Amino acid sequence: MHLEGRFDGRRGCHYSVHRLLALFPVHELKLRTANRFAAASLYKGVVFADNSKLFYLGMQNQCYTFTMFDAQAWYVRDVIMGRIRVPDREARMADVEDRVAREDASVKKLSDVVCYQSDYMKELIAETDYPKFDVDATKELYFECLKHKEEKIMGFRDNCYKSAMTGNMSRLSRTLWKDSFDDSVD
C-alpha cells in the first residue's frame, strides 16, 4: 500500500506518512480482546495499557452506545489535557484484570450487562465534568424496555417511555412499529 502526504511536527520536523507509520509498528498498537464488556488491554475501558498515549473508544460490547462513547470521549479529553493522571503500566493492567474479573463474576444475564455498564458509565462521569446524567433512571428505562421485549419482541417499540433527560413521556404512535415505513413524525 502506498501512502502520500506529510506530517509537520514540532520544531520544524517533517515526516512523510509512510515514514511515520514505520516509526510506530501497527502490530504493537493493535487491540487484542475477546467479544466482551470489559475490553482486555484497556485501562478504564479506553486507555491502551501498553501505551498510555493511545486511546480506543467504544471497543467493548455495549448496551449504552452514544452516551457511553460520549462519556469515554470526555474521559480521554481530560487525560489528554492533563486533568486526569494515568497510572503506570502495572496499575493499568491491574485495572484491566479487575474489570475482566468483575464482568466474569457479575454478568450472567442481560440485565446484569445493563448494571455492569451503568456502573462503568457512573465511574467515567464521576471522574470528569460530564453534564449531569441520571444513569440509574436510564438503567430503569433499559429494564422496562427489556421487559417489553420479552413480552413481545415485535411490539416493544410500540410502548411509550419516559426520557431520563427531560422526564417527558414519548408519544404513542398511531401506527404499529412493524407497519410503519414512514420516518417522519406522525
C-alpha positions as CSV (number, residue, x, y, z in Angstrom):
1,M,0.0,0.0,0.0
2,H,1.4,3.4,-1.0
3,L,0.5,6.4,1.2
4,E,1.1,10.0,0.2
5,G,1.2,13.1,2.5
6,R,3.3,14.9,5.0
7,F,3.1,15.5,8.8
8,D,4.6,18.7,10.1
9,G,5.8,18.0,13.6
10,R,7.2,20.2,16.3
11,R,10.4,22.2,15.8
12,G,10.1,22.1,12.1
13,C,10.4,18.3,11.8
14,H,8.7,16.8,8.7
15,Y,7.8,13.2,8.2
16,S,6.2,11.5,5.2
17,V,3.2,9.4,6.1
18,H,4.9,6.1,5.2
19,R,7.9,7.1,7.3
20,L,5.7,8.0,10.3
21,L,4.0,4.6,10.1
22,A,7.4,2.9,10.1
23,L,8.2,4.7,13.4
24,F,5.1,3.1,15.0
25,P,4.7,-0.5,14.1
26,V,1.0,-1.2,13.8
27,H,1.1,-4.7,15.4
28,E,2.2,-3.1,18.7
29,L,-0.7,-0.8,18.7
30,K,-3.4,-3.3,17.8
31,L,-6.1,-4.0,20.4
32,R,-6.5,-7.7,21.0
33,T,-9.5,-8.5,23.0
34,A,-12.4,-11.0,23.1
35,N,-16.0,-10.2,22.4
36,R,-16.8,-8.9,25.9
37,F,-17.9,-5.9,28.0
38,A,-14.6,-5.4,29.7
39,A,-12.1,-5.0,26.9
40,A,-8.8,-6.6,27.6
41,S,-5.8,-4.2,27.5
42,L,-7.8,-1.0,28.1
43,Y,-7.4,0.9,31.3
44,K,-10.7,2.4,32.3
45,G,-12.0,0.9,29.1
46,V,-10.3,3.5,26.9
47,V,-6.5,3.9,27.6
48,F,-4.3,1.3,25.9
49,A,-2.4,-0.5,28.7
50,D,0.8,-0.8,26.7
51,N,0.8,2.8,25.5
52,S,-0.9,5.4,27.7
53,K,-1.0,7.9,24.8
54,L,-3.2,5.6,22.7
55,F,-7.0,5.6,23.2
56,Y,-9.8,3.4,22.0
57,L,-13.4,4.5,22.2
58,G,-16.4,2.1,22.1
59,M,-14.4,-1.1,21.8
60,Q,-16.4,-3.1,24.3
61,N,-19.8,-4.7,23.8
62,Q,-22.4,-2.3,24.9
63,C,-26.0,-1.6,25.8
64,Y,-25.2,2.1,26.1
65,T,-23.9,3.5,22.8
66,F,-23.8,7.2,22.3
67,T,-23.8,8.2,25.9
68,M,-21.0,5.7,26.7
69,F,-19.0,6.9,23.7
70,D,-19.6,10.5,24.9
71,A,-18.5,9.8,28.5
72,Q,-15.4,7.9,27.2
73,A,-14.6,10.9,25.0
74,W,-14.8,13.3,28.0
75,Y,-12.6,11.0,30.0
76,V,-10.0,10.8,27.2
77,R,-10.2,14.6,26.7
78,D,-9.3,15.0,30.3
79,V,-6.4,12.6,30.1
80,I,-5.0,14.5,27.1
81,M,-5.5,17.8,28.8
82,G,-3.7,16.6,31.9
83,R,-6.7,16.8,34.2
84,I,-6.6,13.0,34.8
85,R,-3.3,11.3,35.5
86,V,-3.0,7.8,34.0
87,P,-1.0,5.4,36.3
88,D,1.9,3.3,35.3
89,R,1.5,0.1,33.2
90,E,1.3,-2.2,36.2
91,A,-1.6,-0.2,37.7
92,R,-3.3,0.0,34.3
93,M,-3.1,-3.8,33.9
94,A,-4.4,-4.3,37.4
95,D,-7.4,-2.2,36.4
96,V,-7.9,-4.3,33.3
97,E,-7.7,-7.6,35.2
98,D,-10.2,-6.2,37.8
99,R,-12.7,-5.2,35.1
100,V,-12.5,-8.6,33.4
101,A,-12.9,-10.4,36.8
102,R,-15.9,-8.2,37.7
103,E,-17.5,-9.0,34.3
104,D,-16.9,-12.7,34.7
105,A,-18.3,-12.7,38.2
106,S,-21.3,-10.5,37.7
107,V,-22.6,-10.8,34.1
108,K,-24.8,-13.8,33.8
109,K,-27.8,-12.4,32.1
110,L,-28.9,-9.4,30.0
111,S,-30.0,-7.3,33.0
112,D,-26.5,-7.9,34.5
113,V,-25.0,-6.3,31.4
114,V,-27.1,-3.2,31.9
115,C,-26.0,-3.0,35.6
116,Y,-22.3,-3.6,34.8
117,Q,-22.2,-0.9,32.1
118,S,-24.3,1.5,34.2
119,D,-21.6,1.3,36.9
120,Y,-19.0,1.9,34.2
121,M,-20.8,5.0,33.0
122,K,-21.1,6.3,36.5
123,E,-17.4,5.8,37.1
124,L,-16.4,7.7,33.9
125,I,-18.8,10.5,34.6
126,A,-17.7,10.9,38.2
127,E,-14.1,11.5,37.1
128,T,-14.9,14.2,34.6
129,D,-17.1,17.3,34.4
130,Y,-19.5,15.4,32.1
131,P,-23.0,17.0,32.3
132,K,-25.3,15.6,35.0
133,F,-26.9,12.5,33.6
134,D,-29.2,10.2,35.6
135,V,-27.6,6.8,34.8
136,D,-29.9,5.0,37.3
137,A,-33.0,6.4,35.5
138,T,-31.6,5.2,32.2
139,K,-30.9,1.8,33.7
140,E,-34.5,1.5,34.8
141,L,-35.6,2.5,31.3
142,Y,-33.5,-0.3,29.9
143,F,-35.1,-2.8,32.3
144,E,-38.6,-1.6,31.3
145,C,-37.7,-1.9,27.6
146,L,-36.2,-5.4,28.2
147,K,-39.4,-6.5,29.9
148,H,-41.4,-5.3,26.9
149,K,-39.0,-7.1,24.5
150,E,-39.6,-10.4,26.5
151,E,-43.3,-9.9,26.3
152,K,-43.5,-9.1,22.6
153,I,-40.3,-8.9,20.6
154,M,-42.1,-7.3,17.6
155,G,-44.1,-4.9,19.7
156,F,-41.8,-3.4,22.4
157,R,-41.2,-0.3,20.2
158,D,-45.0,0.4,20.4
159,N,-44.7,1.3,24.1
160,C,-44.2,4.8,25.5
161,Y,-41.0,5.5,27.5
162,K,-40.1,8.4,29.8
163,S,-37.0,10.3,28.9
164,A,-34.3,10.1,31.5
165,M,-33.1,13.5,30.4
166,T,-36.3,15.5,30.3
167,G,-38.8,13.4,32.2
168,N,-41.2,13.7,29.3
169,M,-43.1,10.7,28.1
170,S,-42.8,9.7,24.4
171,R,-45.9,10.0,22.3
172,L,-47.8,6.8,21.4
173,S,-47.6,6.3,17.6
174,R,-50.8,5.9,15.7
175,T,-49.1,3.1,13.6
176,L,-47.6,-0.1,15.0
177,W,-43.8,-0.1,14.6
178,K,-43.9,-3.2,12.4
179,D,-46.3,-1.5,10.0
180,S,-44.6,1.9,10.0
181,F,-42.5,2.7,7.0
182,D,-42.6,6.5,7.3
183,D,-39.7,8.0,9.2
184,S,-41.4,11.4,9.6
185,V,-43.0,12.5,12.8
186,D,-46.7,11.4,12.8
